[in-house]
């Protein structure tokens, strides 16, 4: 615990009721983050393992008092409660819910099970675009460069706006 930091979490889903899954994830994250904000939602083409349905992706931002490792355990618990089983899924394949810790304030973590900023963030338009919707001036804590520079250098990755009406709520409200 300690002082709260601004955390950004990437959400992705391409199995089951994708809209309901994003709603569920936002509600659950609202229990551990305060002043939560949800980016616009995007439908995105899969990367890497292409033989799967399109994803819905969004980014949630909020104030977090959990330590990075505690936050990881909490989001993995939310994924598991949503039916995700890492042991049974194809790597980079279809999943009910994926929650990635993109940023945790300006903290950097280099661990075996947790790396912050997320190691793929600068190469994933489906994470950068909604992150920048929430925080247009957001900087990479490692390089100090604006994330917008990384996004502008990426090729088209098949990202389509689904809804541009993000909402905010206080802890426990949706």
VOFI-147288 format. One record per residue: x, y, z of N, C-alpha, C in turn; residue in one letter. Coordinates in pm, 1 decimal. Example, Ala and Ser with C-alpha at 12.3 -4.5 7.8 and 13.67 -1.06 7.14 Angstrom:
residues 2
[lose [1319.0,-569.0,780.0],[1230.0,-450.0,780.0],[1320.0,-330.0,780.0],a] [lose [1285.0,-225.0,708.0],[1367.0,-106.0,714.0],[1290.0,3.0,787.0],s] 
end
This chain:
residues 174
[lose [83.8,-117.9,0.0],[0.0,0.0,0.0],[88.3,124.3,0.0],x] [lose [28.8,239.5,13.5],[102.8,363.6,10.9],[21.7,467.0,-64.0],x] [lose [90.7,564.3,-119.6],[22.3,666.6,-196.5],[-31.8,606.1,-324.9],x] [lose [-146.4,657.7,-368.1],[-206.2,608.2,-491.7],[-129.7,663.1,-611.8],x] [lose [-117.6,579.7,-714.5],[-56.2,620.8,-840.6],[-156.7,600.9,-953.1],x] [lose [-140.1,677.1,-1060.7],[-225.9,662.3,-1178.2],[-181.6,537.7,-1253.8],x] [lose [-270.7,441.0,-1263.8],[-240.9,317.0,-1335.2],[-329.0,308.6,-1459.4],x] [lose [-275.5,248.5,-1563.2],[-350.4,224.2,-1686.6],[-344.1,75.3,-1716.8],x] [lose [-460.8,17.2,-1741.2],[-473.0,-126.1,-1767.3],[-539.1,-146.7,-1903.3],x] [lose [-481.9,-233.3,-1984.4],[-540.3,-266.8,-2113.2],[-636.2,-383.3,-2099.0],x] [lose [-752.7,-372.4,-2163.2],[-853.0,-478.3,-2161.4],[-869.4,-534.4,-2302.0],x] [lose [-881.3,-665.4,-2312.5],[-906.5,-729.0,-2440.9],[-992.8,-851.7,-2422.1],x] [lose [-1081.7,-875.7,-2518.7],[-1169.6,-992.2,-2514.3],[-1214.6,-1027.7,-2656.4],x] [lose [-1217.9,-1157.7,-2685.9],[-1274.2,-1199.9,-2814.8],[-1350.5,-1332.2,-2804.7],x] [lose [-1390.1,-1369.4,-2684.2],[-1472.9,-1488.8,-2663.8],[-1594.0,-1451.6,-2581.3],x] [lose [-1707.2,-1510.1,-2614.8],[-1829.6,-1484.2,-2539.5],[-1887.0,-1347.6,-2573.3],x] [lose [-1965.1,-1293.2,-2482.6],[-2025.2,-1160.9,-2499.4],[-1918.3,-1057.1,-2467.0],x] [lose [-1855.2,-1006.5,-2571.2],[-1739.2,-918.9,-2552.5],[-1775.6,-788.8,-2480.3],x] [lose [-1888.5,-730.8,-2514.2],[-1930.6,-606.2,-2448.2],[-1955.4,-631.1,-2299.9],x] [lose [-2024.2,-740.4,-2269.7],[-2050.8,-774.7,-2130.1],[-1919.3,-800.5,-2055.3],x] [lose [-1822.6,-861.1,-2123.1],[-1694.7,-889.8,-2059.2],[-1620.7,-760.1,-2025.2],x] [lose [-1624.0,-661.3,-2114.0],[-1561.3,-532.1,-2083.9],[-1633.5,-463.0,-1968.7],x] [lose [-1765.4,-474.1,-1966.8],[-1843.9,-415.2,-1857.5],[-1805.8,-481.2,-1724.6],x] [lose [-1798.6,-614.4,-1725.0],[-1760.6,-689.4,-1604.8],[-1622.1,-646.3,-1556.2],x] [lose [-1525.6,-640.7,-1648.5],[-1388.9,-603.6,-1611.1],[-1386.5,-463.5,-1551.4],x] [lose [-1458.5,-371.1,-1611.4],[-1461.8,-233.5,-1560.1],[-1523.0,-228.1,-1420.8],x] [lose [-1629.0,-303.3,-1399.5],[-1692.0,-306.1,-1267.1],[-1596.8,-362.7,-1162.5],x] [lose [-1529.4,-471.2,-1196.3],[-1437.2,-533.2,-1101.7],[-1316.1,-443.9,-1075.0],x] [lose [-1265.0,-380.3,-1178.5],[-1151.5,-289.8,-1160.7],[-1190.8,-166.9,-1079.2],x] [lose [-1320.3,-129.7,-1085.9],[-1370.0,-19.7,-1005.0],[-1365.0,-49.0,-855.9],x] [lose [-1347.5,-175.5,-820.0],[-1334.7,-212.6,-678.5],[-1192.1,-194.7,-626.9],x] [lose [-1094.9,-187.2,-718.7],[-955.7,-173.7,-676.0],[-890.7,-43.7,-722.5],x] [lose [-955.9,26.9,-813.3],[-906.9,156.3,-860.3],[-1010.0,262.3,-824.7],x] [lose [-964.3,381.5,-789.4],[-1058.7,490.1,-765.2],[-1057.5,584.9,-884.8],x] [lose [-1165.9,658.1,-899.9],[-1182.0,754.0,-1009.9],[-1149.7,689.5,-1144.1],x] [lose [-1207.9,572.9,-1167.2],[-1181.3,494.7,-1287.4],[-1238.4,564.6,-1410.7],x] [lose [-1164.3,555.0,-1519.1],[-1208.5,607.2,-1648.3],[-1188.0,498.3,-1752.6],x] [lose [-1281.9,487.7,-1845.0],[-1273.3,389.0,-1952.7],[-1259.0,462.5,-2084.6],x] [lose [-1163.5,418.7,-2163.5],[-1142.0,477.5,-2296.6],[-1257.4,440.3,-2388.4],x] [lose [-1259.6,501.2,-2506.9],[-1346.7,446.8,-2611.3],[-1310.9,299.2,-2635.8],x] [lose [-1404.5,225.9,-2690.0],[-1386.3,84.0,-2718.2],[-1356.7,67.9,-2867.1],x] [lose [-1258.8,-17.7,-2896.2],[-1218.5,-44.3,-3034.0],[-1233.1,-192.2,-3064.4],x] [lose [-1274.3,-221.3,-3187.7],[-1268.9,-358.7,-3237.2],[-1140.0,-368.9,-3316.9],x] [lose [-1063.7,-475.1,-3292.4],[-931.1,-484.0,-3352.1],[-905.0,-620.8,-3413.2],x] [lose [-831.7,-618.4,-3522.1],[-788.5,-743.2,-3583.7],[-686.4,-810.7,-3492.9],x] [lose [-688.6,-943.1,-3485.0],[-588.7,-1011.7,-3402.0],[-448.8,-997.7,-3462.9],x] [lose [-350.4,-990.7,-3376.2],[-210.2,-990.7,-3418.0],[-152.2,-1127.8,-3385.3],x] [lose [-45.4,-1164.7,-3450.7],[29.2,-1288.4,-3422.9],[-52.1,-1411.7,-3462.6],x] [lose [-144.7,-1454.2,-3379.0],[-229.1,-1571.5,-3408.3],[-356.6,-1518.7,-3473.5],x] [lose [-362.8,-1523.2,-3607.0],[-467.4,-1452.7,-3680.9],[-596.0,-1532.4,-3699.4],x] [lose [-593.4,-1662.8,-3676.7],[-712.5,-1746.6,-3697.0],[-801.4,-1743.3,-3572.9],x] [lose [-857.4,-1626.2,-3544.5],[-945.0,-1609.6,-3429.2],[-1030.9,-1485.8,-3453.1],x] [lose [-1140.0,-1472.6,-3377.4],[-1227.6,-1356.3,-3394.2],[-1157.8,-1225.9,-3354.9],x] [lose [-1213.9,-1116.1,-3402.8],[-1164.5,-984.5,-3364.6],[-1182.9,-962.5,-3214.5],x] [lose [-1098.8,-876.5,-3160.3],[-1104.1,-839.2,-3019.1],[-1181.3,-709.4,-3001.4],x] [lose [-1235.3,-692.1,-2883.7],[-1273.0,-560.0,-2835.5],[-1163.0,-520.8,-2737.8],x] [lose [-1113.6,-398.3,-2752.8],[-1007.2,-348.2,-2666.4],[-1044.0,-211.5,-2611.2],x] [lose [-998.2,-186.1,-2490.8],[-1015.4,-56.7,-2425.9],[-904.7,-44.2,-2322.3],x] [lose [-892.0,74.6,-2265.8],[-798.3,97.9,-2156.8],[-874.7,159.6,-2041.4],x] [lose [-845.8,112.1,-1921.8],[-901.8,167.5,-1798.9],[-790.5,240.7,-1727.2],x] [lose [-821.1,359.7,-1679.4],[-727.1,435.7,-1597.5],[-789.3,462.9,-1462.5],x] [lose [-708.3,467.7,-1360.0],[-759.1,498.7,-1227.0],[-645.1,506.0,-1127.5],x] [lose [-678.6,550.0,-1008.7],[-580.1,562.9,-902.5],[-572.2,431.9,-825.4],x] [lose [-450.4,384.1,-806.3],[-428.1,252.9,-747.0],[-339.8,265.8,-623.8],x] [lose [-382.6,203.2,-514.3],[-302.2,200.1,-391.4],[-232.4,66.4,-371.4],x] [lose [-261.5,-30.6,-456.9],[-194.6,-160.3,-448.6],[-53.1,-149.7,-504.9],x] [lose [37.5,-227.8,-451.4],[171.2,-239.2,-509.3],[159.5,-310.2,-644.1],x] [lose [256.4,-293.4,-733.7],[246.0,-356.4,-866.2],[217.5,-506.5,-861.7],x] [lose [285.6,-582.0,-776.7],[263.8,-726.9,-768.0],[121.8,-756.6,-719.1],x] [lose [72.3,-679.3,-622.3],[-65.3,-697.4,-572.7],[-166.2,-666.0,-682.9],x] [lose [-138.0,-564.3,-762.8],[-227.1,-530.2,-874.3],[-229.3,-644.8,-974.9],x] [lose [-112.7,-702.2,-1005.5],[-107.1,-816.4,-1097.0],[-191.7,-932.0,-1044.2],x] [lose [-178.2,-964.5,-916.0],[-257.6,-1073.0,-857.7],[-406.8,-1041.7,-866.6],x] [lose [-444.1,-917.9,-843.1],[-585.9,-879.2,-849.0],[-641.1,-893.2,-990.9],x] [lose [-566.3,-846.1,-1091.5],[-619.2,-855.1,-1227.9],[-620.9,-999.5,-1276.5],x] [lose [-525.0,-1081.0,-1234.9],[-529.2,-1222.1,-1272.9],[-648.2,-1292.8,-1207.8],x] [lose [-685.7,-1250.7,-1087.9],[-805.7,-1303.6,-1024.1],[-931.6,-1266.1,-1100.4],x] [lose [-938.0,-1143.6,-1150.6],[-1053.4,-1099.5,-1230.9],[-1059.5,-1179.3,-1360.6],x] [lose [-944.8,-1199.6,-1425.7],[-941.2,-1280.3,-1548.4],[-991.5,-1422.3,-1521.9],x] [lose [-943.3,-1483.7,-1414.7],[-983.6,-1621.0,-1382.0],[-1132.7,-1629.0,-1352.2],x] [lose [-1185.3,-1530.6,-1280.2],[-1328.8,-1529.1,-1249.0],[-1412.8,-1512.4,-1375.0],x] [lose [-1353.3,-1454.0,-1479.1],[-1423.2,-1436.9,-1606.7],[-1408.6,-1559.4,-1696.5],x] [lose [-1343.1,-1664.7,-1645.7],[-1331.7,-1788.5,-1721.3],[-1200.9,-1806.8,-1795.1],x] [lose [-1104.5,-1718.8,-1775.1],[-976.8,-1735.3,-1843.3],[-893.7,-1842.6,-1775.1],x] [lose [-838.3,-1931.6,-1858.0],[-746.4,-2034.3,-1808.6],[-622.6,-2031.1,-1896.1],x] [lose [-516.2,-1970.4,-1844.6],[-392.1,-1960.1,-1920.8],[-336.7,-2099.0,-1955.5],x] [lose [-363.1,-2196.9,-1870.2],[-311.9,-2332.4,-1893.5],[-378.2,-2397.5,-2014.4],x] [lose [-501.2,-2359.1,-2045.9],[-575.8,-2424.4,-2154.4],[-580.2,-2343.8,-2283.0],x] [lose [-532.5,-2219.7,-2282.7],[-547.7,-2137.8,-2402.4],[-422.9,-2140.6,-2490.0],x] [lose [-444.6,-2109.1,-2616.7],[-335.2,-2095.7,-2712.8],[-266.7,-1961.5,-2684.9],x] [lose [-134.6,-1958.4,-2672.5],[-67.9,-1829.3,-2651.6],[-104.3,-1730.7,-2762.8],x] [lose [-142.3,-1610.7,-2723.8],[-187.6,-1503.1,-2814.6],[-317.8,-1539.6,-2885.3],x] [lose [-386.1,-1645.3,-2838.5],[-508.4,-1691.0,-2902.1],[-633.0,-1634.1,-2836.7],x] [lose [-749.5,-1691.8,-2869.0],[-876.3,-1643.0,-2814.6],[-878.5,-1647.4,-2662.5],x] [lose [-942.5,-1548.0,-2603.2],[-954.7,-1545.8,-2457.0],[-1077.9,-1467.1,-2416.8],x] [lose [-1134.0,-1509.5,-2303.7],[-1252.0,-1440.4,-2252.4],[-1215.7,-1300.2,-2206.3],x] [lose [-1103.7,-1287.0,-2137.4],[-1063.6,-1157.3,-2084.5],[-913.2,-1154.7,-2062.4],x] [lose [-851.7,-1048.9,-2110.6],[-709.6,-1025.3,-2088.6],[-697.3,-886.1,-2028.1],x] [lose [-629.5,-875.6,-1915.6],[-604.2,-746.6,-1852.0],[-453.9,-731.6,-1837.4],x] [lose [-398.2,-631.3,-1904.3],[-254.8,-604.9,-1898.2],[-229.9,-476.9,-1819.4],x] [lose [-132.0,-479.9,-1730.7],[-88.3,-357.1,-1664.4],[1.7,-284.9,-1764.2],x] [lose [-48.8,-174.3,-1818.3],[28.0,-98.6,-1916.4],[126.3,-4.2,-1848.0],x] [lose [74.7,73.7,-1752.8],[155.4,172.3,-1681.6],[114.2,175.7,-1534.9],x] [lose [208.9,205.2,-1450.4],[185.9,219.1,-1306.6],[260.8,345.2,-1265.4],x] [lose [194.7,460.4,-1284.3],[261.5,587.4,-1263.1],[383.7,594.1,-1353.6],x] [lose [495.6,639.3,-1299.1],[620.5,643.0,-1375.6],[714.6,530.8,-1332.4],x] [lose [660.1,434.7,-1259.1],[739.1,323.0,-1207.4],[775.5,227.9,-1321.6],x] [lose [897.3,176.7,-1316.8],[937.3,69.7,-1407.5],[966.5,-54.6,-1323.5],x] [lose [923.4,-169.4,-1375.7],[944.0,-298.0,-1309.0],[1000.1,-393.7,-1413.4],x] [lose [1104.6,-464.9,-1378.6],[1163.9,-564.8,-1467.7],[1174.6,-696.0,-1392.5],x] [lose [1066.9,-772.6,-1395.0],[1064.6,-900.2,-1325.5],[1032.9,-1012.5,-1420.8],x] [lose [1043.5,-1133.9,-1371.1],[1012.7,-1250.5,-1454.3],[865.6,-1257.4,-1488.5],x] [lose [779.5,-1224.0,-1392.5],[635.3,-1234.0,-1413.5],[568.3,-1100.3,-1440.3],x] [lose [640.4,-991.2,-1421.1],[579.8,-859.5,-1437.4],[682.6,-760.8,-1489.7],x] [lose [648.5,-696.1,-1600.9],[730.1,-588.9,-1657.3],[639.6,-469.4,-1679.4],x] [lose [679.0,-354.8,-1626.3],[603.7,-230.5,-1642.1],[703.2,-123.3,-1684.9],x] [lose [672.1,-45.5,-1789.3],[555.5,-53.6,-1875.8],[546.6,-189.9,-1944.8],x] [lose [426.2,-223.4,-1989.0],[407.4,-350.6,-2057.3],[507.6,-359.6,-2172.7],x] [lose [578.8,-472.0,-2184.4],[687.5,-481.0,-2283.0],[643.2,-466.6,-2428.6],x] [lose [516.4,-490.9,-2458.0],[467.8,-480.4,-2596.0],[394.2,-348.9,-2623.2],x] [lose [380.5,-263.9,-2522.8],[296.3,-144.7,-2535.8],[331.7,-59.8,-2657.4],x] [lose [458.4,-32.6,-2680.2],[496.8,58.2,-2789.0],[476.1,-2.0,-2927.3],x] [lose [443.7,-131.2,-2935.1],[421.1,-198.7,-3063.3],[274.9,-235.3,-3086.4],x] [lose [186.9,-198.3,-2993.6],[46.9,-238.9,-3002.2],[-44.6,-117.1,-3014.9],x] [lose [-87.9,-91.0,-3135.8],[-179.4,21.6,-3156.9],[-309.6,1.6,-3079.7],x] [lose [-352.8,-123.6,-3061.9],[-478.0,-148.5,-2990.3],[-469.4,-111.4,-2843.3],x] [lose [-349.2,-95.3,-2790.1],[-330.6,-47.4,-2653.5],[-295.3,101.2,-2651.9],x] [lose [-211.0,144.5,-2744.6],[-169.0,284.8,-2747.9],[-284.6,379.8,-2777.8],x] [lose [-367.7,345.9,-2875.3],[-475.9,437.2,-2915.1],[-569.2,465.8,-2798.0],x] [lose [-625.2,364.8,-2731.6],[-713.6,396.5,-2618.3],[-640.0,460.6,-2500.5],x] [lose [-512.1,424.9,-2478.5],[-433.8,490.2,-2373.8],[-424.8,639.6,-2401.5],x] [lose [-394.8,674.7,-2526.1],[-381.7,815.1,-2562.7],[-515.9,888.0,-2563.5],x] [lose [-625.1,814.0,-2582.1],[-757.9,875.9,-2568.5],[-776.7,925.6,-2424.9],x] [lose [-727.5,849.0,-2327.7],[-740.7,886.9,-2186.9],[-636.4,990.5,-2145.1],x] [lose [-516.0,979.9,-2199.9],[-405.1,1066.2,-2158.0],[-320.5,1101.0,-2280.7],x] [lose [-364.1,1201.2,-2359.4],[-296.8,1232.3,-2486.1],[-148.4,1268.0,-2473.1],x] [lose [-106.2,1320.0,-2360.6],[32.9,1358.7,-2343.2],[116.8,1255.8,-2270.6],x] [lose [66.0,1135.5,-2256.8],[132.7,1030.4,-2179.4],[272.5,1000.5,-2234.9],x] [lose [368.6,990.9,-2142.8],[507.9,966.1,-2179.5],[552.6,827.0,-2136.4],x] [lose [640.7,768.2,-2216.7],[701.9,640.8,-2182.5],[801.1,664.5,-2068.5],x] [lose [779.8,599.5,-1952.3],[871.1,621.6,-1839.3],[1015.2,578.5,-1867.0],x] [lose [1035.4,490.9,-1962.2],[1171.9,444.2,-1990.7],[1247.8,542.7,-2079.9],x] [lose [1185.3,589.6,-2185.5],[1256.1,674.1,-2282.3],[1223.8,822.6,-2265.7],x] [lose [1112.4,853.0,-2199.8],[1068.4,991.6,-2189.5],[997.0,1040.9,-2313.8],x] [lose [985.8,955.4,-2415.1],[919.2,993.9,-2540.7],[767.9,985.3,-2525.8],x] [lose [696.0,1073.5,-2594.8],[549.3,1062.5,-2594.7],[505.8,931.9,-2662.4],x] [lose [407.4,866.0,-2603.0],[355.5,742.8,-2664.6],[295.3,770.7,-2801.2],x] [lose [251.1,895.6,-2825.5],[195.6,929.8,-2956.8],[299.6,909.6,-3066.8],x] [lose [428.0,930.7,-3037.1],[532.5,907.2,-3137.9],[537.6,760.0,-3177.1],x] [lose [526.0,672.0,-3079.3],[527.2,528.2,-3109.2],[405.9,490.9,-3194.5],x] [lose [288.1,542.0,-3157.2],[165.8,510.6,-3232.1],[178.1,557.5,-3376.6],x] [lose [229.6,678.2,-3396.3],[240.9,734.1,-3531.4],[338.1,656.5,-3619.0],x] [lose [428.5,580.0,-3561.4],[526.0,503.1,-3638.2],[477.7,362.0,-3671.8],x] [lose [364.9,320.9,-3615.7],[316.1,184.1,-3638.9],[239.5,174.5,-3770.1],x] [lose [248.1,59.7,-3836.7],[164.7,36.9,-3954.6],[19.3,18.5,-3911.4],x] [lose [-71.8,23.1,-4007.2],[-212.9,-1.0,-3977.9],[-226.8,-141.4,-3920.3],x] [lose [-290.9,-150.7,-3803.2],[-309.2,-280.3,-3739.4],[-456.8,-320.4,-3731.6],x] [lose [-542.9,-252.1,-3804.5],[-683.8,-290.6,-3807.6],[-757.2,-257.9,-3679.7],x] [lose [-771.3,-129.0,-3651.4],[-837.9,-83.1,-3530.0],[-957.7,1.8,-3570.2],x] [lose [-1076.2,-33.9,-3518.6],[-1200.8,30.2,-3558.6],[-1276.3,77.1,-3435.4],x] [lose [-1310.2,205.3,-3431.9],[-1383.0,262.4,-3319.4],[-1522.2,200.4,-3309.0],x] [lose [-1557.9,153.0,-3190.0],[-1691.1,96.8,-3166.2],[-1778.1,201.2,-3097.7],x] [lose [-1726.8,262.8,-2992.7],[-1801.3,367.1,-2922.8],[-1704.4,473.2,-2874.9],x] [lose [-1743.5,598.1,-2893.1],[-1657.1,706.2,-2848.7],[-1715.6,775.8,-2727.6],x] [lose [-1800.8,705.9,-2652.6],[-1859.2,768.2,-2534.3],[-1807.6,700.7,-2408.3],x] [lose [-1683.5,733.7,-2370.8],[-1630.8,676.4,-2247.1],[-1709.4,729.1,-2128.2],x] [lose [-1703.0,657.7,-2018.7],[-1770.9,701.6,-1898.6],[-1672.5,699.0,-1783.5],x] [lose [-1707.8,769.6,-1679.4],[-1626.3,766.9,-1558.6],[-1717.4,729.0,-1443.6],x] [lose [-1660.2,675.7,-1341.6],[-1738.4,650.0,-1220.9],[-1645.2,643.8,-1101.9],x] [lose [-1702.5,666.0,-988.0],[-1625.7,654.4,-864.5],[-1625.8,507.6,-823.4],x] [lose [-1540.2,471.5,-733.5],[-1528.3,333.4,-688.2],[-1666.4,274.7,-656.8],x] [lose [-1693.6,158.4,-714.7],[-1817.1,87.7,-685.2],[-1937.3,131.9,-767.6],x] [lose [-1922.4,232.1,-853.1],[-2036.0,278.0,-935.5],[-2010.1,244.8,-1081.3],x] [lose [-2119.0,211.7,-1151.8],[-2110.4,194.2,-1298.6],[-2241.9,234.6,-1356.6],x] 
end
